Amino acid sequence: MQTGAFFFRGRVRIRPKHISIFRIYLLLKGWHLSGVTHRKAQRSDASSIAAISIEVWVGTYQKRGVSAAFADYVLGEFTTANTERLICDPSQFILVSENEEGIDGFIRISSESKAPVGGCSEIEISTFYVQPRHHGKGIGKGLLHAALQHLHGQGVASVWLTTNAENSPAIAFYLTNGFEKIGETHFRIGNGAYLNNVYSFRFE
């Protein structure tokens, strides 16, 4: 079985500005844009993806200091072994952005993922991280659009995600790229509950 296989049913209507069959083909093979390659993650990428996850997560959510509860969560969650299992899981699709020196970001899409609010599909952008030093270079936008291209090619009608309600840059990014807020939920670690917004993108 091919790792990272991702299959959906159904058909969608999409405007011409979206993706051509040829570009979807290039995506699946690994295509290049402005010196950056977008390709499906391989098992050998697991340690790099785990390292980026820790870097982005701590930098985003622990700005004033790292608490023991958050440190334990990060070090237990973002391991090479856990990441390798995700890469090999057929219900997960992980797309990486790679420059000449290595991976600088990735996006993970999960199928059969029930949303915390109604009116959503079961397709979730469950993780979307770009190294902070590369913010503002179009890497995140390129990854997001490549992931949406892939979903459209699989016949997906909509996709949802959550982001921290205080993460203003991320919120602005999603709204600019066609997502709309549809609800709220909470991310829980230990005894803490942190407000997250829920966003949805629908193909037309």
Backbone torsions as a table, in degrees:
resi	resn	phi	psi	omega
1	MET	NA	137.1	179.7
2	GLN	-74.1	127.6	-178.7
3	THR	-68.0	144.7	178.6
4	GLY	77.0	12.6	179.0
5	ALA	-61.5	145.8	-171.2
6	PHE	-148.4	109.8	-172.7
7	PHE	-123.4	142.3	179.8
8	PHE	-138.2	161.3	175.9
9	ARG	-112.5	163.6	174.8
10	GLY	100.9	171.1	-179.8
11	ARG	-130.1	154.1	177.9
12	VAL	-132.1	157.2	174.0
13	ARG	-100.9	132.4	-174.5
14	ILE	-139.1	145.4	-178.9
15	ARG	-75.0	157.2	-178.6
16	PRO	-59.2	-24.3	-177.8
17	LYS	-67.4	-14.9	178.9
18	HIS	-80.1	-154.8	-161.4
19	ILE	-89.8	142.4	174.5
20	SER	-85.8	159.6	177.9
21	ILE	-58.8	-37.4	-178.4
22	PHE	-63.3	-41.5	-178.6
23	ARG	-70.3	-33.1	174.8
24	ILE	-63.0	-41.5	177.6
25	TYR	-59.6	-43.9	179.4
26	LEU	-63.6	-38.0	178.7
27	LEU	-59.9	-47.6	-177.3
28	LEU	-66.6	-28.1	179.5
29	LYS	-85.7	-19.7	-175.4
30	GLY	103.0	98.7	-174.3
31	TRP	-115.3	162.2	-171.8
32	HIS	-113.6	140.0	177.3
33	LEU	-148.4	115.4	177.1
34	SER	53.9	44.5	177.1
35	GLY	80.9	2.7	-179.0
36	VAL	-115.3	136.2	177.1
37	THR	-104.5	134.0	171.0
38	HIS	-107.9	125.1	-179.8
39	ARG	-151.6	162.8	176.3
40	LYS	-67.8	142.9	179.5
41	ALA	-67.5	146.5	175.4
42	GLN	-115.2	163.6	-178.9
43	ARG	-57.5	-33.8	-179.3
44	SER	-68.7	-11.6	178.5
45	ASP	-86.3	-5.8	-169.4
46	ALA	-57.4	-44.9	-177.0
47	SER	-67.9	-37.1	178.9
48	SER	-66.7	-42.7	178.9
49	ILE	-64.9	-40.6	178.1
50	ALA	-63.2	-41.8	-179.5
51	ALA	-64.6	-42.6	177.8
52	ILE	-64.4	-38.7	178.9
53	SER	-59.3	-45.3	179.3
54	ILE	-65.4	-45.8	-179.0
55	GLU	-58.1	-49.0	-176.4
56	VAL	-71.3	-43.1	-175.7
57	TRP	-63.2	-48.6	-179.6
58	VAL	-65.5	-43.3	-178.7
59	GLY	-64.9	-30.5	-178.0
60	THR	-83.7	-41.6	-169.6
61	TYR	-108.4	-7.5	179.8
62	GLN	-127.0	64.0	-174.4
63	LYS	-74.9	-28.8	-175.0
64	ARG	-100.4	-12.1	-178.0
65	GLY	159.2	157.8	-176.6
66	VAL	-103.1	114.8	178.6
67	SER	-80.1	159.6	-179.4
68	ALA	-62.8	-39.4	-178.2
69	ALA	-63.3	-42.9	179.2
70	PHE	-70.3	-39.6	179.5
71	ALA	-62.5	-43.5	179.1
72	ASP	-62.7	-40.1	178.9
73	TYR	-63.4	-49.8	-176.6
74	VAL	-61.7	-47.5	-176.2
75	LEU	-71.1	-24.5	177.4
76	GLY	-86.1	-29.2	-175.8
77	GLU	-86.9	-47.9	-171.9
78	PHE	-96.4	68.9	178.4
79	THR	-105.8	161.1	177.3
80	THR	-61.8	-41.1	-178.7
81	ALA	-64.0	-45.4	178.9
82	ASN	-62.6	-41.4	-179.0
83	THR	-66.5	-39.3	178.4
84	GLU	-63.4	-38.3	177.2
85	ARG	-63.0	-39.6	178.3
86	LEU	-64.9	-41.9	179.5
87	ILE	-61.0	-36.1	-177.9
88	CYS	-86.1	-8.3	-177.0
89	ASP	-78.3	120.9	-178.3
90	PRO	-65.9	-13.6	178.1
91	SER	-88.4	-0.7	-179.7
92	GLN	-116.4	142.0	173.6
93	PHE	-126.1	115.5	-178.1
94	ILE	-114.7	124.6	180.0
95	LEU	-114.4	129.6	-178.8
96	VAL	-109.2	151.8	169.9
97	SER	-105.8	127.9	-173.8
98	GLU	-132.4	129.8	173.2
99	ASN	-103.9	-169.2	-175.1
100	GLU	-66.7	-16.1	-178.5
101	GLU	-103.9	-19.7	-179.7
102	GLY	155.5	-169.6	-177.2
103	ILE	-75.5	132.1	179.8
104	ASP	-117.3	-0.4	177.6
105	GLY	179.9	165.9	177.2
106	PHE	-158.9	160.8	176.0
107	ILE	-134.8	136.4	-179.4
108	ARG	-119.4	130.0	178.9
109	ILE	-114.6	130.9	-178.1
110	SER	-114.3	134.3	173.1
111	SER	-94.9	164.3	-180.0
112	GLU	56.6	39.7	-178.3
113	SER	-112.6	107.3	-176.0
114	LYS	-74.8	129.1	-179.0
115	ALA	-76.1	154.2	179.4
116	PRO	-78.1	-5.5	176.9
117	VAL	-130.0	162.8	-177.8
118	GLY	-78.5	166.3	175.2
119	GLY	82.2	13.0	-178.8
120	CYS	-110.7	157.9	170.8
121	SER	-77.7	-176.3	176.0
122	GLU	-102.1	23.4	178.3
123	ILE	-108.5	119.5	-174.7
124	GLU	-122.8	137.0	164.2
125	ILE	-82.6	96.2	-169.9
126	SER	-85.5	-25.6	176.9
127	THR	-146.5	137.8	-179.5
128	PHE	-152.0	99.3	-174.5
129	TYR	-128.2	135.8	172.1
130	VAL	-127.6	137.2	178.8
131	GLN	-54.8	133.4	-177.2
132	PRO	-53.7	-35.6	-178.1
133	ARG	-65.9	-14.9	-180.0
134	HIS	-103.7	4.5	178.3
135	HIS	-63.8	144.1	178.8
136	GLY	86.1	2.8	-179.1
137	LYS	-102.3	2.8	-179.7
138	GLY	87.0	4.0	-178.0
139	ILE	-68.0	-45.0	178.8
140	GLY	-62.3	-44.2	179.1
141	LYS	-62.2	-41.6	178.6
142	GLY	-63.2	-43.0	178.5
143	LEU	-64.0	-45.4	-178.9
144	LEU	-61.3	-47.2	-178.7
145	HIS	-64.7	-37.9	177.5
146	ALA	-63.9	-40.2	178.2
147	ALA	-65.6	-41.9	178.1
148	LEU	-65.5	-34.6	175.8
149	GLN	-61.6	-44.7	179.4
150	HIS	-61.7	-45.2	-178.9
151	LEU	-63.6	-41.9	177.4
152	HIS	-60.8	-40.8	178.2
153	GLY	-63.0	-25.0	179.1
154	GLN	-92.0	1.0	177.3
155	GLY	81.2	27.1	-179.6
156	VAL	-81.3	138.6	-178.6
157	ALA	-88.2	-32.4	-178.9
158	SER	-159.9	163.0	178.5
159	VAL	-143.2	148.6	-178.4
160	TRP	-127.5	164.6	176.7
161	LEU	-157.3	167.7	173.5
162	THR	-124.6	152.2	174.1
163	THR	-147.6	151.7	-178.9
164	ASN	-57.2	133.9	-175.0
165	ALA	-65.3	-15.6	179.5
166	GLU	-99.3	0.4	-178.4
167	ASN	-87.7	77.1	-174.6
168	SER	-59.1	-42.8	178.6
169	PRO	-59.9	-41.5	179.6
170	ALA	-66.3	-41.6	180.0
171	ILE	-61.3	-46.2	179.1
172	ALA	-62.0	-38.9	179.9
173	PHE	-61.7	-47.9	-177.6
174	TYR	-66.6	-41.7	179.5
175	LEU	-64.1	-39.0	178.9
176	THR	-65.4	-29.2	-176.3
177	ASN	-100.6	25.1	168.5
178	GLY	95.5	3.3	177.0
179	PHE	-84.8	155.7	175.1
180	GLU	-130.8	144.0	178.9
181	LYS	-74.0	131.1	-178.2
182	ILE	-124.7	-0.7	179.7
183	GLY	168.5	-170.5	-179.3
184	GLU	-138.0	156.0	175.0
185	THR	-150.1	-175.7	178.4
186	HIS	-129.5	138.1	173.2
187	PHE	-97.6	127.0	-172.8
188	ARG	-114.2	131.6	171.8
189	ILE	-132.3	119.4	-177.6
190	GLY	60.2	-126.0	179.6
191	ASN	-93.2	0.9	-177.0
192	GLY	-94.8	145.7	176.7
193	ALA	-127.9	125.6	-173.3
194	TYR	-119.3	124.5	-175.2
195	LEU	-64.6	129.7	175.8
196	ASN	-124.7	143.4	172.5
197	ASN	-90.7	148.6	176.5
198	VAL	-109.4	129.5	-178.9
199	TYR	-123.9	152.0	179.6
200	SER	-133.0	144.0	173.0
201	PHE	-120.0	128.1	179.9
202	ARG	-115.9	132.3	174.5
203	PHE	-78.8	141.3	-178.3
204	GLU	-103.9	NA	NA
